[in-house]
Amino acid sequence: MGTRPLPDDFDGTPAGLAAIVDDLTEGKIALTTATAPYDAIRLSGNVTTGPTTRWGNVAFSYAVDPRTKFPFPRIVAAGGANIAAANHYLETQHWLLNAQALSCAAQAYKGLGWTPVSDTASQDLGGWPDEQIEVTYLSPRLMSWEESGSIFCGGPHPDNHDDPYTLDLTTGKPLDLSLLFKGWTPTPTDDGQPTDLASAQANPDRYYWQPDDALTDFVLEHVPMDDGNNADCATRDSIHESLAISFAKGDMVRFGLTAMPSVAAACNGKLVDLPIADVKSLLTPDAAKYFPTLKAK
């Protein structure tokens, strides 16, 4: 069906093969017919599409691979916007998660990571069939969704997560939050000098992004501390280190926590939803391109 190049340092061992699998499932190697022909064939065309959900002039559905069972969104309509690039990205992300789920089954083989601890994971795909994925926002410019669950394919502890993602439909790539929020800033360079924002925006994956003091304080001031475990989770340090920003239906900005350490994983998730108009002081002028309601009347 095809061939693929092997890394220069491939040693011909099962461990070396497992390393290639890891690079695929972690997204370091793109899942294309050129780089991974077998995997691309294995992952393509194996989905069923559920009913369409419509919110005014936008609509979406969920695609499900019957082998892994969890749903992943596809855009049906976005107010007349071109959705090809966005749907390509969504399909690619679905493939990536499916590859991670199927790699749990591959751990039935010692050369692909088997240990006594991972024995169950090879049978139940590490919990992937129970993964919850929900679209929270869709407009002609943006789509937000949340992925939550508990995945265990071996290792010291499960991956208990509740993570939001936002896609820029105009580029078909993850949204650069610094285009909308003035206080979304890249970490300084190693020599301690401030990072040039334009350079960081050109290579966003090379930087760690955090809220500045003003954005951190704003979120802290607006989190309802009598709601669940917010009083324990929403500290200034946790917001500064682990703030997640996404969007919810009704032009709401969703502030939450993500990628918290495993001992604090229960803190992952939503802290507060606020109308986009209520955070206007935090936004850049370009935010009005994404949210027309912000334009002066």
C-alpha positions as CSV (number, residue, x, y, z in Angstrom):
1,M,0.0,0.0,0.0
2,G,2.9,2.3,0.5
3,T,6.3,2.9,2.1
4,R,7.6,5.5,4.6
5,P,11.1,6.8,5.4
6,L,12.6,5.6,8.6
7,P,14.4,8.0,11.0
8,D,18.1,8.1,10.6
9,D,18.6,6.8,14.1
10,F,16.2,3.9,13.8
11,D,17.9,0.8,15.3
12,G,15.6,-1.9,13.9
13,T,14.3,-2.9,17.4
14,P,10.7,-3.1,18.7
15,A,11.6,-0.2,21.0
16,G,12.6,1.8,18.0
17,L,9.4,1.0,16.3
18,A,7.5,2.0,19.4
19,A,9.3,5.4,19.3
20,I,7.9,6.0,15.8
21,V,4.4,5.1,17.1
22,D,4.9,7.6,19.9
23,D,5.9,10.3,17.4
24,L,2.8,9.7,15.4
25,T,0.4,9.7,18.3
26,E,2.0,12.8,19.9
27,G,1.7,14.7,16.6
28,K,5.4,15.0,16.0
29,I,5.0,13.2,12.7
30,A,2.1,14.2,10.6
31,L,-0.4,11.4,9.8
32,T,-0.3,11.6,6.0
33,T,0.0,9.0,3.3
34,A,3.6,10.2,2.7
35,T,4.8,9.9,6.3
36,A,2.6,7.1,7.6
37,P,0.8,5.4,4.8
38,Y,-0.5,2.4,6.8
39,D,-1.8,4.6,9.6
40,A,-3.4,7.0,7.2
41,I,-5.3,4.2,5.5
42,R,-6.2,2.6,8.9
43,L,-7.7,5.8,10.2
44,S,-9.4,7.2,7.1
45,G,-13.0,6.4,6.1
46,N,-14.0,4.6,9.3
47,V,-16.5,7.1,10.7
48,T,-20.2,7.4,10.9
49,T,-21.9,10.8,11.2
50,G,-24.6,11.6,13.7
51,P,-27.5,14.1,13.5
52,T,-26.9,17.8,12.8
53,T,-27.2,20.4,15.6
54,R,-28.1,23.9,14.3
55,W,-27.6,27.1,16.2
56,G,-29.1,29.8,13.9
57,N,-26.9,30.1,10.8
58,V,-24.2,27.6,12.0
59,A,-24.4,23.9,12.4
60,F,-22.2,20.9,13.3
61,S,-22.4,17.2,13.8
62,Y,-20.2,14.5,15.4
63,A,-18.3,11.8,13.6
64,V,-17.6,8.5,15.4
65,D,-15.1,5.8,14.6
66,P,-16.9,2.6,15.7
67,R,-13.6,1.1,16.9
68,T,-12.9,3.9,19.4
69,K,-16.5,5.1,19.9
70,F,-15.9,8.6,21.1
71,P,-17.4,11.5,19.0
72,F,-15.5,14.3,17.4
73,P,-17.1,17.4,15.7
74,R,-17.3,18.4,12.1
75,I,-18.7,21.7,10.9
76,V,-21.8,21.5,8.6
77,A,-22.3,25.2,8.1
78,A,-20.8,28.4,9.5
79,G,-22.9,31.3,8.2
80,G,-21.6,30.9,4.6
81,A,-17.9,30.8,5.6
82,N,-15.6,28.4,3.9
83,I,-15.3,25.5,6.2
84,A,-12.9,23.2,4.2
85,A,-9.7,24.1,6.1
86,A,-11.4,23.9,9.5
87,N,-12.9,20.5,8.8
88,H,-9.5,19.2,7.6
89,Y,-8.0,20.3,10.9
90,L,-10.9,18.6,12.8
91,E,-10.5,15.4,10.9
92,T,-6.7,15.4,11.5
93,Q,-7.3,15.9,15.2
94,H,-9.8,13.1,15.3
95,W,-7.2,10.8,13.6
96,L,-4.6,11.8,16.2
97,L,-6.9,10.9,19.1
98,N,-7.9,7.6,17.3
99,A,-4.3,6.8,16.9
100,Q,-3.7,7.3,20.6
101,A,-6.6,5.0,21.4
102,L,-5.5,2.3,19.1
103,S,-2.0,2.5,20.4
104,C,-3.4,1.4,23.8
105,A,-4.5,-1.8,22.1
106,A,-1.1,-2.2,20.5
107,Q,0.3,-2.5,24.1
108,A,-0.8,-6.1,24.0
109,Y,2.6,-6.6,22.4
110,K,5.7,-6.3,24.6
111,G,7.6,-4.5,21.8
112,L,4.9,-1.8,21.7
113,G,4.9,-1.0,25.4
114,W,3.3,-3.9,27.3
115,T,3.6,-4.0,31.1
116,P,1.3,-5.8,33.6
117,V,-0.2,-2.4,34.4
118,S,-1.2,-1.7,30.8
119,D,-2.7,-5.1,30.3
120,T,-6.3,-3.8,30.9
121,A,-5.6,-0.7,28.7
122,S,-4.9,-2.9,25.7
123,Q,-8.5,-4.3,26.1
124,D,-10.5,-1.2,26.8
125,L,-8.4,1.3,24.8
126,G,-7.4,3.0,28.0
127,G,-10.8,4.6,28.5
128,W,-11.0,6.3,25.2
129,P,-14.5,5.0,24.4
130,D,-15.7,7.0,27.4
131,E,-14.1,10.3,26.3
132,Q,-16.5,13.2,26.3
133,I,-16.2,15.8,23.6
134,E,-18.7,18.7,23.4
135,V,-18.9,21.7,21.1
136,T,-19.5,24.8,23.2
137,Y,-19.3,27.6,20.6
138,L,-19.6,28.0,16.8
139,S,-19.7,31.1,14.7
140,P,-18.5,32.0,11.2
141,R,-15.1,32.8,12.7
142,L,-14.5,30.5,15.7
143,M,-15.3,27.0,17.1
144,S,-14.7,25.9,20.7
145,W,-15.0,22.5,22.1
146,E,-14.0,20.6,25.3
147,E,-12.4,17.2,25.7
148,S,-12.7,15.5,29.1
149,G,-12.2,12.0,30.5
150,S,-9.7,9.8,32.2
151,I,-7.2,7.9,30.0
152,F,-4.9,5.3,31.3
153,C,-2.6,3.4,28.9
154,G,0.1,2.7,31.4
155,G,2.3,5.0,33.4
156,P,2.3,6.4,36.9
157,H,-1.3,7.7,36.9
158,P,-4.3,8.3,34.6
159,D,-4.6,11.4,32.5
160,N,-7.6,13.0,34.1
161,H,-8.4,16.0,31.9
162,D,-10.9,18.7,31.0
163,D,-9.4,20.7,28.2
164,P,-10.9,23.4,25.9
165,Y,-9.8,24.1,22.4
166,T,-10.6,26.9,19.9
167,L,-10.2,26.8,16.2
168,D,-9.9,29.8,13.9
169,L,-12.1,29.0,10.9
170,T,-10.4,31.5,8.7
171,T,-7.0,29.8,9.0
172,G,-8.0,26.3,9.9
173,K,-5.6,26.5,12.8
174,P,-5.8,26.8,16.6
175,L,-6.8,30.4,17.6
176,D,-4.0,32.7,18.6
177,L,-5.5,34.2,21.7
178,S,-3.1,37.1,21.6
179,L,-5.0,38.4,18.6
180,L,-8.1,38.9,20.9
181,F,-6.7,39.4,24.4
182,K,-4.2,42.1,25.1
183,G,-3.0,40.3,28.2
184,W,-2.2,36.9,26.6
185,T,1.6,37.0,26.5
186,P,4.5,34.7,25.6
187,T,7.1,33.8,28.2
188,P,10.3,35.8,28.2
189,T,13.4,34.5,26.3
190,D,16.0,32.5,28.2
191,D,18.2,35.6,28.6
192,G,15.4,37.3,30.5
193,Q,14.6,39.8,27.8
194,P,11.0,40.3,26.9
195,T,9.8,38.3,23.9
196,D,8.8,40.3,20.8
197,L,5.0,39.6,20.4
198,A,5.1,39.6,16.6
199,S,7.9,36.9,16.6
200,A,6.0,34.8,19.1
201,Q,2.8,35.1,17.1
202,A,4.7,33.9,14.0
203,N,6.0,30.8,15.9
204,P,3.4,30.3,18.7
205,D,4.3,26.6,19.4
206,R,7.8,27.6,20.5
207,Y,6.5,29.7,23.4
208,Y,4.6,29.1,26.6
209,W,1.6,31.5,26.8
210,Q,0.2,33.0,30.0
211,P,-2.1,35.8,31.1
212,D,-0.4,39.0,32.3
213,D,-1.2,40.5,35.7
214,A,-4.2,42.5,34.6
215,L,-5.9,39.5,32.9
216,T,-5.0,37.2,35.9
217,D,-6.5,39.7,38.4
218,F,-9.6,40.2,36.3
219,V,-10.4,36.5,36.2
220,L,-9.7,36.1,39.9
221,E,-12.1,38.9,40.7
222,H,-14.9,37.4,38.7
223,V,-14.7,33.8,39.7
224,P,-17.6,32.9,42.0
225,M,-15.8,31.5,45.0
226,D,-18.9,29.9,46.5
227,D,-19.3,27.6,43.4
228,G,-18.1,24.1,44.0
229,N,-14.3,23.8,44.6
230,N,-13.5,27.2,43.1
231,A,-12.3,28.5,46.4
232,D,-9.6,25.8,46.5
233,C,-8.7,25.9,42.8
234,A,-8.9,29.5,41.7
235,T,-5.8,31.0,43.2
236,R,-3.8,33.7,41.6
237,D,-0.9,31.3,41.0
238,S,-3.2,28.6,39.4
239,I,-4.9,31.2,37.1
240,H,-1.5,32.7,36.1
241,E,0.0,29.2,35.4
242,S,-3.0,27.3,34.0
243,L,-5.6,29.7,32.6
244,A,-7.6,28.4,29.6
245,I,-9.8,30.7,27.5
246,S,-12.4,29.5,25.2
247,F,-16.0,30.5,24.2
248,A,-19.5,29.3,24.9
249,K,-22.8,29.7,23.1
250,G,-24.2,33.2,23.3
251,D,-20.9,35.0,22.7
252,M,-19.7,34.1,26.2
253,V,-16.0,34.0,27.2
254,R,-15.2,30.9,29.2
255,F,-12.4,31.1,31.7
256,G,-11.1,27.9,33.2
257,L,-8.1,25.9,34.3
258,T,-6.3,23.3,32.2
259,A,-3.3,20.9,32.4
260,M,-3.2,21.1,36.2
261,P,-0.8,18.6,37.9
262,S,-2.3,15.2,38.5
263,V,-2.8,15.8,42.2
264,A,-4.9,18.8,41.3
265,A,-6.6,17.4,38.2
266,A,-10.1,17.9,39.8
267,C,-9.5,21.6,39.3
268,N,-9.4,21.4,35.5
269,G,-12.5,22.8,33.8
270,K,-14.7,25.9,33.8
271,L,-14.4,28.7,36.4
272,V,-16.8,31.3,35.0
273,D,-18.6,32.3,31.8
274,L,-18.8,36.1,31.1
275,P,-20.5,37.9,28.2
276,I,-17.9,39.1,25.6
277,A,-19.1,42.7,26.2
278,D,-18.1,42.4,29.9
279,V,-14.5,41.7,29.0
280,K,-14.2,44.4,26.4
281,S,-11.5,46.3,28.3
282,L,-9.2,43.2,28.0
283,L,-9.7,42.9,24.2
284,T,-7.6,44.1,21.2
285,P,-9.3,46.1,18.5
286,D,-9.1,43.0,16.2
287,A,-11.6,41.2,18.6
288,A,-14.4,43.0,16.8
289,K,-13.6,41.1,13.6
290,Y,-14.4,37.9,15.5
291,F,-17.3,39.2,17.5
292,P,-19.3,41.7,15.5
293,T,-21.4,42.6,18.6
294,L,-18.4,44.5,19.9
295,K,-18.4,47.0,17.1
296,A,-19.6,50.4,18.1
297,K,-23.2,51.2,17.2
